[in-house]
């Protein structure tokens, strides 16, 4: 279907994988790694442009052909991604002890979800949206924990109780599932 690729697939994969590694390295904040990523960006963009333009010319606007190439078929306009609609949750007992099945009963444009479980022993639970990435959880109006959700490898908590010692950890997730939890950083005083 795509007989005359402008770049071999192995070269394209190498360029893409290298760029992905440079992005991850730059997330550390190291100035040299950020510069290396910025310097490599034009190489990646050039490869993407060549492959995208080639696929577009072969497909001649046919979205099925574009999808077969591995690219996403889009119109000629860029639409800003919107925050997902509010999920309507369904929860029911599973056939196994200690398990509850949970699902969103409405279709949303969410790529992932975070689900929370509390028992009545906890008290009255309130989840407060702080910004587009953070949820603070309160039980009986007392702060319990904050959860920061992002597609990046860093973030900044807000609205934490000042003067307390915080404990922080991360866990990554993607379509394949959850990664292992990180180490826990303990006793960081919240200013």
N, CA and C of each residue as an Amber inpcrd file, in Angstrom:
protein
   573
   0.8140000  -1.1950000   0.0000000   0.0000000   0.0000000   0.0000000
   0.8650000   1.2710000   0.0000000   2.0260000   1.2100000   0.6370000
   2.9460000   2.3580000   0.7070000   4.3210000   1.9040000   0.2110000
   4.4810000   1.7500000  -1.1080000   5.6870000   1.1220000  -1.6430000
   6.9490000   1.9950000  -1.6400000   6.8210000   3.3020000  -1.6580000
   7.9910000   4.1810000  -1.8050000   8.1620000   5.1200000  -0.6250000
   8.3060000   4.5390000   0.5450000   8.4560000   5.3650000   1.7480000
   9.6620000   6.2930000   1.6140000   9.5220000   7.5470000   2.0340000
  10.6380000   8.4780000   1.9440000  11.7450000   8.1750000   2.9540000
  11.4110000   7.4200000   3.9930000  12.3610000   6.9960000   5.0330000
  12.0220000   5.5370000   5.3300000  13.0160000   4.6950000   5.4950000
  12.7150000   3.3050000   5.8280000  12.0150000   3.2550000   7.1840000
  11.1940000   2.2440000   7.3730000  10.4820000   2.1270000   8.6530000
  11.4390000   1.9960000   9.8240000  12.5420000   1.2790000   9.6330000
  13.4910000   1.1240000  10.7440000  14.1490000   2.4680000  11.0740000
  14.4770000   3.2710000  10.0560000  15.0680000   4.5920000  10.3230000
  14.0460000   5.5020000  10.9920000  12.7940000   5.4420000  10.5380000
  11.7400000   6.2530000  11.1340000  11.5260000   5.8710000  12.5960000
  11.4980000   4.5630000  12.8700000  11.3190000   4.0910000  14.2550000
  12.4820000   4.5440000  15.1240000  13.6980000   4.4960000  14.6050000
  14.8680000   4.9430000  15.3690000  14.7590000   6.4250000  15.6970000
  14.3830000   7.2320000  14.7090000  14.2300000   8.6740000  14.9380000
  13.1640000   8.9200000  16.0000000  12.0300000   8.2450000  15.8640000
  10.9380000   8.4430000  16.8140000  11.3230000   7.9750000  18.2180000
  11.9200000   6.7940000  18.3350000  12.3240000   6.2680000  19.6430000
  13.3780000   7.1550000  20.2980000  14.3080000   7.6560000  19.5010000
  15.3500000   8.5480000  20.0360000  14.7180000   9.8240000  20.5730000
  13.7780000  10.3760000  19.8300000  13.1080000  11.5990000  20.2660000
  12.3290000  11.3640000  21.5560000  11.6410000  10.2300000  21.6310000
  10.8870000   9.8930000  22.8280000  11.8100000   9.7970000  24.0500000
  12.9860000   9.2010000  23.8680000  13.9580000   9.0920000  24.9680000
  14.4690000  10.4680000  25.3770000  14.6790000  11.3390000  24.4050000
  15.1570000  12.6900000  24.7200000  14.0960000  13.4850000  25.4770000
  12.8410000  13.2820000  25.1230000  11.7560000  13.9450000  25.8490000
  11.7300000  13.4720000  27.2980000  11.8100000  12.1690000  27.4970000
  11.8030000  11.6300000  28.8650000  12.9980000  12.1320000  29.6660000
  14.1720000  12.1980000  29.0320000  15.3680000  12.6840000  29.7180000
  15.2120000  14.1600000  30.0750000  14.6040000  14.9320000  29.1860000
  14.4210000  16.3720000  29.4330000  13.4570000  16.6330000  30.5760000
  12.5620000  15.6790000  30.8480000  11.6270000  15.8360000  31.9590000
  12.3320000  15.9530000  33.3060000  13.6010000  15.5440000  33.3630000
  14.3600000  15.6540000  34.6130000  14.6580000  17.1030000  34.9640000
  14.5440000  17.9880000  33.9600000  14.8530000  19.4040000  34.1830000
  16.2990000  19.7490000  33.8950000  17.1270000  18.7600000  33.5980000
  18.5400000  18.9950000  33.2930000  18.6550000  19.8540000  32.0350000
  19.3710000  20.9800000  32.1230000  19.4510000  21.9340000  31.0120000
  20.0690000  21.3170000  29.7610000  21.1010000  20.5000000  29.9210000
  21.7400000  19.8760000  28.7590000  20.7940000  18.9060000  28.0590000
  20.0090000  18.1720000  28.8520000  19.0700000  17.2200000  28.2700000
  17.9150000  17.9440000  27.5740000  17.5030000  19.0690000  28.1380000
  16.4610000  19.8730000  27.4920000  16.9790000  20.4170000  26.1660000
  18.2090000  20.9110000  26.1720000  18.8190000  21.4300000  24.9470000
  18.9640000  20.3200000  23.8990000  19.3710000  19.1300000  24.3340000
  19.5100000  18.0020000  23.4070000  18.1620000  17.6610000  22.7680000
  17.1010000  17.7110000  23.5610000  15.7690000  17.4400000  23.0330000
  15.3740000  18.5260000  22.0280000  15.6030000  19.7840000  22.3790000
  15.2540000  20.8860000  21.4750000  16.0410000  20.8060000  20.1710000
  17.3080000  20.4260000  20.2480000  18.1310000  20.3100000  19.0430000
  17.6930000  19.1420000  18.1590000  17.1230000  18.1000000  18.7740000
  16.6910000  16.9250000  18.0150000  15.2920000  17.1060000  17.4210000
  14.5120000  18.0200000  17.9880000  13.1310000  18.2210000  17.5490000
  13.0050000  18.4480000  16.0390000  13.8380000  19.2940000  15.4030000
  13.6950000  19.4810000  13.9540000  13.9100000  18.1920000  13.1470000
  14.7650000  17.2980000  13.6250000  14.9920000  16.0240000  12.9420000
  13.7180000  15.1880000  12.9840000  13.0940000  15.1360000  14.1600000
  11.8580000  14.3820000  14.3220000  10.7350000  14.9930000  13.4830000
  10.6030000  16.3190000  13.5270000   9.5510000  16.9890000  12.7530000
   9.7410000  16.7340000  11.2580000  10.9770000  16.7900000  10.7800000
  11.2600000  16.5460000   9.3730000  10.8340000  15.1200000   8.9780000
  11.1720000  14.1410000   9.8060000  10.8000000  12.7540000   9.5170000
   9.2760000  12.5860000   9.5330000   8.6070000  13.1910000  10.5160000
   7.1480000  13.1110000  10.5890000   6.5100000  13.7700000   9.3790000
   7.0190000  14.9330000   8.9920000   6.4830000  15.6330000   7.8220000
   6.6320000  14.7930000   6.5660000   7.8160000  14.2160000   6.3660000
   8.0470000  13.4020000   5.1690000   7.0890000  12.2160000   5.1240000
   6.9750000  11.5040000   6.2380000   6.1030000  10.3240000   6.2670000
   4.6330000  10.7430000   6.1450000   4.2350000  11.7790000   6.8670000
   2.8480000  12.2390000   6.8250000   2.4510000  12.7320000   5.4470000
   3.3130000  13.5050000   4.8160000   3.0140000  14.0070000   3.4700000
   2.9340000  12.8720000   2.4610000   3.8230000  11.8780000   2.6030000
   3.8000000  10.7250000   1.6980000   2.4920000   9.9490000   1.8600000
   2.1310000   9.6470000   3.1070000   0.9010000   8.9010000   3.3630000
  -0.2970000   9.6840000   2.8350000  -0.3060000  10.9900000   3.0690000
  -1.4030000  11.8300000   2.6020000  -1.5090000  11.7890000   1.0770000
  -0.3720000  11.8130000   0.3890000  -0.4090000  11.7960000  -1.0750000
  -0.8940000  10.4470000  -1.6010000  -0.4950000   9.3440000  -0.9710000
  -0.9520000   8.0200000  -1.3980000  -2.4330000   7.8440000  -1.0680000
  -2.8470000   8.2810000   0.1200000  -4.2280000   8.0940000   0.5730000
  -5.1990000   8.9990000  -0.1690000  -4.7210000  10.1320000  -0.6160000
  -5.5740000  11.0900000  -1.3270000  -6.8360000  11.4060000  -0.5240000
  -6.6600000  11.5990000   0.7990000  -7.7770000  11.9760000   1.6580000
  -8.6190000  10.8230000   2.1650000  -8.3250000   9.5890000   1.7740000
  -9.0990000   8.4360000   2.2150000  -8.6970000   8.0880000   3.6490000
  -9.6210000   8.2830000   4.5860000  -9.2950000   8.0910000   6.0070000
  -8.9510000   6.6400000   6.3350000  -9.5440000   5.6590000   5.6540000
  -9.2380000   4.2460000   5.8990000  -7.7780000   3.9600000   5.5390000
  -7.3360000   4.4920000   4.4050000  -5.9440000   4.3000000   3.9800000
  -4.9910000   4.9700000   4.9640000  -5.3510000   6.1630000   5.4220000
  -4.5040000   6.8780000   6.3890000  -4.3930000   6.0640000   7.6720000
  -5.5080000   5.5330000   8.1580000  -5.4890000   4.7320000   9.3840000
  -4.6400000   3.4720000   9.2160000  -4.6540000   2.8630000   8.0480000
  -3.8390000   1.6690000   7.8060000  -2.3460000   1.9800000   7.8860000
  -1.9780000   3.2420000   7.6650000  -0.5700000   3.6370000   7.7240000
  -0.0770000   3.7480000   9.1610000  -1.0060000   3.8370000  10.1070000
  -0.6150000   4.0500000  11.4980000  -0.7850000   5.4920000  11.9310000
  -1.0390000   6.4070000  10.9840000  -1.3250000   7.7960000  11.3210000
  -2.8000000   7.9210000  11.6760000  -3.1490000   9.0020000  12.3440000
  -4.5500000   9.2870000  12.6530000  -5.1350000  10.1140000  11.5210000
  -6.3090000   9.7330000  11.0760000  -6.9850000  10.4880000  10.0270000
  -7.6810000  11.6820000  10.6590000  -7.3430000  12.8680000  10.2050000
  -7.9620000  14.0890000  10.7140000  -8.3760000  14.9590000   9.5470000
  -9.1900000  15.9430000   9.8620000  -9.5450000  16.9300000   8.8500000
  -8.4300000  17.9590000   8.8150000  -8.5170000  18.9030000   7.9330000
  -7.4830000  19.9240000   7.7890000  -7.5400000  20.9960000   8.8560000
  -8.3140000  20.7990000   9.8770000  -8.4060000  21.7890000  10.9380000
  -7.9800000  21.1680000  12.2520000  -7.4360000  21.9830000  13.1150000
  -7.0060000  21.5110000  14.4270000  -8.0950000  21.8720000  15.4350000
  -8.5690000  20.8960000  16.1710000  -9.5600000  21.1310000  17.2030000
  -8.9050000  20.9610000  18.5560000  -9.0550000  21.9700000  19.4090000
  -8.4850000  21.8970000  20.7470000  -9.1980000  20.8020000  21.5340000
  -8.4200000  19.9700000  22.1920000  -8.9670000  18.9030000  23.0040000
  -9.7570000  19.4980000  24.1610000 -10.9140000  18.9750000  24.3880000
 -11.7810000  19.4380000  25.4710000 -11.6540000  18.4970000  26.6610000
 -11.8260000  19.0300000  27.8610000 -11.8280000  18.1930000  29.0610000
 -12.9840000  17.1960000  28.9500000 -12.8120000  15.9890000  29.4800000
 -13.8850000  14.9930000  29.3850000 -15.1570000  15.4550000  30.0930000
 -16.2740000  14.9740000  29.5640000 -17.5430000  15.2350000  30.2210000
 -17.5650000  14.4900000  31.5500000 -18.4460000  14.9010000  32.4410000
 -18.5530000  14.2290000  33.7290000 -19.0390000  12.8050000  33.5240000
 -18.3670000  11.8550000  34.1580000 -18.7620000  10.4600000  34.0670000
 -19.9210000  10.1900000  35.0260000 -20.8260000   9.3180000  34.6020000
 -21.8890000   8.8230000  35.4650000 -21.4940000   7.3960000  35.8210000
 -21.3330000   7.1320000  37.1160000 -20.7340000   5.8770000  37.5650000
 -21.7900000   4.8600000  37.9560000 -21.5030000   3.6140000  37.6250000
 -22.2810000   2.4720000  38.0680000 -21.3400000   1.5840000  38.8750000
 -21.8010000   1.1030000  40.0260000 -20.9900000   0.1950000  40.8470000
 -21.8810000  -0.9480000  41.2990000 -21.3440000  -2.1830000  41.2280000
 -22.1150000  -3.3390000  41.6730000 -21.1670000  -4.4040000  42.2000000
 -21.7140000  -5.2660000  43.0180000 -20.9150000  -6.3410000  43.5970000
 -20.4560000  -7.2990000  42.5020000 -19.2310000  -7.7630000  42.6510000
 -18.6740000  -8.7560000  41.7400000 -19.0610000 -10.1440000  42.2550000
 -18.7310000 -11.1620000  41.4910000 -18.9640000 -12.5340000  41.9420000
 -17.8800000 -13.0000000  42.9110000 -16.8770000 -12.1840000  43.1500000
 -15.7600000 -12.5480000  44.0160000 -15.7650000 -11.6860000  45.2600000
 -15.3700000 -12.2840000  46.3840000 -15.3420000 -11.5620000  47.6580000
 -14.4130000 -10.3580000  47.5990000 -14.8550000  -9.2600000  48.1700000
 -14.0260000  -8.0710000  48.2870000 -13.8760000  -7.2810000  46.9970000
 -14.6580000  -7.5820000  45.9970000 -14.5310000  -6.8910000  44.7170000
 -15.8250000  -6.1810000  44.3360000 -15.6750000  -5.0150000  43.7580000
 -16.7950000  -4.2380000  43.2330000 -16.4610000  -3.8700000  41.7990000
 -17.3950000  -4.0600000  40.8950000 -17.2130000  -3.6440000  39.5070000
 -17.6820000  -2.2060000  39.3770000 -16.9040000  -1.3950000  38.6990000
 -17.2300000   0.0160000  38.5310000 -17.0720000   0.3690000  37.0600000
 -17.9700000   1.1970000  36.5600000 -17.9080000   1.5780000  35.1450000
 -18.5890000   2.9230000  34.9530000 -18.1820000   3.6060000  33.9080000
 -18.8790000   4.8100000  33.4900000 -20.0180000   4.3640000  32.5850000
 -21.2470000   4.7750000  32.8910000 -22.3880000   4.3440000  32.0890000
 -22.6410000   5.2760000  30.9080000 -21.9530000   6.4000000  30.8760000
 -22.1000000   7.3000000  29.7350000 -20.7980000   7.3400000  28.9440000
 -20.9180000   7.5390000  27.6580000 -19.7360000   7.6620000  26.7920000
 -19.1580000   9.0560000  26.9880000 -17.8430000   9.1220000  27.2080000
 -17.1790000  10.4180000  27.3180000 -15.9570000  10.3990000  26.4110000
 -15.3130000  11.5340000  26.2870000 -14.0920000  11.6080000  25.4880000
 -12.8550000  11.4090000  26.3560000 -13.0110000  10.6860000  27.4740000
 -11.8910000  10.4310000  28.3800000 -10.9870000   9.3350000  27.8060000
  -9.6690000   9.5140000  27.9480000  -8.7030000   8.4980000  27.5380000
  -8.3340000   7.5900000  28.6970000  -8.5850000   8.0320000  29.8990000
  -8.2670000   7.2550000  31.0900000  -9.2250000   7.6920000  32.1880000
  -9.2230000   6.9650000  33.2810000 -10.0540000   7.3630000  34.4090000
  -9.3290000   7.0430000  35.6960000  -9.7440000   7.6900000  36.7440000
  -9.2750000   7.3540000  38.0830000 -10.5290000   7.0380000  38.8890000
 -10.5390000   5.9300000  39.5780000 -11.6850000   5.5400000  40.3910000
 -11.2530000   5.5180000  41.8520000 -12.1690000   5.8500000  42.7390000
 -11.8560000   5.9540000  44.1630000 -12.8490000   5.1010000  44.9360000
 -12.3720000   4.4420000  45.9770000 -13.2360000   3.6110000  46.8080000
 -13.0630000   4.0170000  48.2700000 -14.1830000   4.1730000  48.9620000
 -14.1920000   4.4940000  50.3870000 -15.2420000   3.6130000  51.0400000
 -15.0730000   3.3300000  52.3260000 -16.1150000   2.5910000  53.0470000
 -16.8360000   3.5590000  53.9650000 -18.0030000   3.1520000  54.4440000
 -18.7770000   4.0430000  55.3150000 -18.0410000   4.3370000  56.6190000
 -17.0710000   3.4800000  56.9810000 -16.2830000   3.7170000  58.1860000
 -15.4520000   4.9900000  58.0670000 -15.1580000   5.3920000  56.8280000
 -14.3310000   6.5770000  56.6290000 -15.0330000   7.8620000  57.0650000
 -16.3340000   7.9110000  56.9600000 -17.0730000   9.1430000  57.2370000
 -17.5220000   9.7760000  55.9370000 -17.9460000  11.0220000  56.0250000
 -18.4430000  11.7560000  54.8570000 -17.2830000  12.1500000  53.9660000
 -17.3190000  11.7140000  52.7220000 -16.2240000  11.9450000  51.7800000
 -16.5960000  13.0740000  50.8280000 -15.6240000  13.9460000  50.5930000
 -15.7980000  15.0310000  49.6200000 -14.5420000  15.0840000  48.7610000
 -14.7300000  15.0990000  47.4420000 -13.6150000  15.2330000  46.5110000
 -13.7300000  16.5990000  45.8550000 -12.6820000  17.3790000  45.9740000
 -12.6730000  18.7500000  45.4670000 -11.7000000  18.8610000  44.2920000
 -12.1980000  19.3510000  43.1560000 -11.3380000  19.5820000  41.9940000
 -10.6020000  20.8960000  42.2190000  -9.2540000  20.8350000  42.2630000
  -8.4350000  22.0160000  42.5090000  -8.1260000  22.7330000  41.1960000
  -7.7290000  21.9740000  40.1890000  -7.4680000  22.5190000  38.8530000
  -7.6540000  21.3910000  37.8550000  -7.1240000  21.5300000  36.6590000
  -7.3380000  20.5070000  35.6380000  -6.5920000  19.2030000  35.8970000
  -5.7500000  19.1440000  36.9400000  -4.9530000  17.9440000  37.1990000
  -5.1120000  17.3790000  38.6060000  -5.5970000  18.1580000  39.5410000
  -5.5290000  17.7480000  40.9400000  -6.8890000  17.6300000  41.5970000
  -7.0300000  16.5550000  42.3870000  -8.1880000  16.3380000  43.2360000
  -7.7090000  16.2550000  44.6810000  -8.3540000  16.9720000  45.5760000
  -8.0890000  16.8400000  47.0010000  -9.2380000  16.0720000  47.6260000
  -8.9120000  15.1360000  48.5120000  -9.9250000  14.2980000  49.1380000
 -10.0150000  14.6530000  50.6220000 -11.2550000  14.8940000  51.0630000
 -11.5250000  15.2430000  52.4450000 -12.4790000  14.2080000  53.0290000
 -12.2650000  13.8620000  54.2850000 -13.1980000  13.0110000  55.0050000
 -13.6000000  13.7730000  56.2560000 -14.9220000  13.9230000  56.4250000
 -15.4570000  14.7450000  57.5150000 -14.7910000  16.1170000  57.5400000
 -14.6380000  16.7100000  56.3560000 -14.0530000  18.0390000  56.1490000
 -12.5830000  18.1490000  56.5620000 -11.9160000  17.0180000  56.7800000
 -10.4840000  17.0060000  57.0700000  -9.7380000  16.5270000  55.8280000
  -8.7070000  17.2740000  55.4200000  -7.9060000  16.8770000  54.2690000
  -7.2880000  15.5110000  54.5240000  -7.3860000  14.6030000  53.5320000
  -6.8140000  13.2680000  53.6590000  -5.6750000  13.0750000  52.6710000
  -5.9350000  13.3550000  51.4100000  -4.9140000  13.1410000  50.3890000
  -5.2250000  13.9650000  49.1500000  -4.2040000  14.1310000  48.3170000
  -4.3700000  14.7900000  47.0240000  -3.8890000  13.8360000  45.9480000
  -4.5630000  13.8670000  44.8330000  -4.1920000  13.0270000  43.6920000
  -3.9520000  13.9440000  42.5110000  -2.7990000  13.7880000  41.8670000
  -2.4220000  14.6100000  40.7170000  -2.4030000  13.7200000  39.4860000
  -3.2210000  14.0200000  38.5110000  -3.3400000  13.2200000  37.2990000
  -2.8060000  14.0170000  36.1190000  -1.8930000  13.4390000  35.3620000
  -1.3190000  14.1490000  34.2270000  -0.7520000  13.1540000  33.2220000
  -0.5680000  13.6210000  31.9990000   0.0940000  12.8040000  30.9870000
   1.5860000  13.1050000  30.9440000   2.0330000  14.0030000  31.8150000
   3.4530000  14.3490000  31.8820000   4.1040000  13.5910000  33.0300000
   5.3910000  13.7580000  33.1870000   6.1150000  13.0720000  34.2610000
   6.4150000  13.9910000  35.4330000   5.7020000  15.0920000  35.5070000
   5.8850000  16.0030000  36.6400000   4.6160000  16.8110000  36.8310000
   4.5060000  17.4310000  37.9880000   3.3430000  18.2540000  38.2890000
   3.5970000  19.0270000  39.5670000   2.6130000  19.7860000  40.0010000
   2.7570000  20.5700000  41.2300000   1.4450000  20.5530000  41.9850000
   1.4730000  20.0040000  43.2070000   0.2920000  19.9880000  44.0530000
  -0.0110000  21.3990000  44.5420000  -1.2920000  21.6780000  44.7320000
  -1.7250000  22.9680000  45.2760000  -2.6960000  22.7270000  46.4200000
  -2.8550000  23.7080000  47.2870000  -3.8770000  23.6420000  48.3220000
  -3.6430000  22.5970000  49.3840000  -2.3940000  22.1690000  49.5670000
  -2.1010000  21.1860000  50.6120000  -2.0530000  21.8920000  51.9670000
  -2.3030000  21.1560000  53.0560000  -2.3020000  21.7850000  54.3780000
  -0.8920000  22.2370000  54.7850000  -0.7380000  23.5340000  54.9870000
   0.5710000  24.1180000  55.2670000   1.0960000  23.6820000  56.6320000
   2.4290000  23.5270000  56.7020000   3.0900000  23.1780000  57.9510000
   3.0980000  21.6900000  58.2650000   2.3960000  20.9000000  57.4840000
   2.3630000  19.4530000  57.7080000   3.5080000  18.7970000  56.9410000
   3.8990000  17.5970000  57.3770000   4.8660000  16.8070000  56.6270000
   4.1150000  15.9460000  55.6290000   4.4960000  16.0560000  54.3530000
   3.8330000  15.2980000  53.3080000   4.6500000  14.0900000  52.8950000
   3.9750000  13.1110000  52.3740000   4.5910000  11.9050000  51.8250000
   4.1260000  11.8160000  50.3760000   5.0490000  11.5770000  49.4510000
   4.7300000  11.6640000  48.0330000   5.2210000  10.4320000  47.2840000
   4.4260000   9.9950000  46.3300000   4.7920000   8.8710000  45.4690000
   4.0500000   9.0220000  44.1550000   4.4590000   8.2220000  43.1690000
   3.8290000   8.2580000  41.8600000   3.6150000   6.8290000  41.3690000
   2.6930000   6.6960000  40.4380000   2.5140000   5.4410000  39.7080000
   2.0800000   5.8310000  38.2910000   2.7110000   5.2190000  37.3170000
   2.3510000   5.5000000  35.9380000   1.2840000   4.5360000  35.4550000
   0.4910000   4.9820000  34.4680000  -0.4560000   4.0710000  33.8560000
  -0.6480000   4.4400000  32.3990000  -1.0000000   3.4360000  31.6230000
  -1.3140000   3.6390000  30.2160000  -2.3490000   2.5890000  29.8240000
  -2.5620000   2.4180000  28.5480000  -3.5940000   1.4860000  28.0900000
  -3.3370000   0.0540000  28.5530000  -2.0780000  -0.2930000  28.8300000
  -1.7440000  -1.6470000  29.2730000  -1.9870000  -1.8510000  30.7640000
  -2.1640000  -0.7800000  31.5200000  -2.4410000  -0.9050000  32.9470000
  -1.5260000  -0.0580000  33.7990000  -1.4930000  -0.3580000  35.0860000
  -0.6910000   0.3760000  36.0660000   0.7310000  -0.1560000  36.1090000
   1.6820000   0.7560000  36.3010000   3.0500000   0.3590000  36.5800000
   3.2050000   0.1260000  38.0700000   4.3770000  -0.2510000  38.4860000
   4.6390000  -0.4400000  39.9160000   4.7000000   0.9220000  40.5970000
   4.2100000   1.0260000  41.8290000   4.3170000   2.3000000  42.5520000
   5.7760000   2.6880000  42.7590000   6.0320000   3.9810000  42.7620000
   7.3890000   4.4850000  42.9770000   7.7690000   4.3380000  44.4450000
   8.9950000   4.7260000  44.7320000   9.4000000   4.8670000  46.1240000
   8.5780000   5.9830000  46.7560000   8.5180000   6.0140000  48.0740000
   7.7970000   7.0600000  48.7900000   8.8110000   8.0520000  49.3420000
   8.6150000   9.3160000  49.0210000   9.4280000  10.3850000  49.6060000
   8.6770000  10.8650000  50.8450000   9.2930000  10.7310000  52.0030000
   8.6110000  11.0210000  53.2540000   9.0800000  12.3270000  53.8700000
   8.1990000  12.8810000  54.6790000   8.4960000  14.0220000  55.5570000
   9.0380000  15.2370000  54.8130000   8.3540000  15.6270000  53.7400000
   8.6500000  16.8890000  53.0770000   7.6890000  17.9120000  53.6540000
   8.2210000  18.9290000  54.3080000   7.3660000  19.9260000  54.9490000
   6.6870000  20.7910000  53.9130000   5.3800000  20.9050000  54.0080000
   4.5970000  21.7050000  53.0630000   4.6590000  23.1590000  53.5100000
   5.2070000  24.0530000  52.6590000   5.3860000  25.4550000  53.0640000
   4.0650000  26.1990000  53.1790000
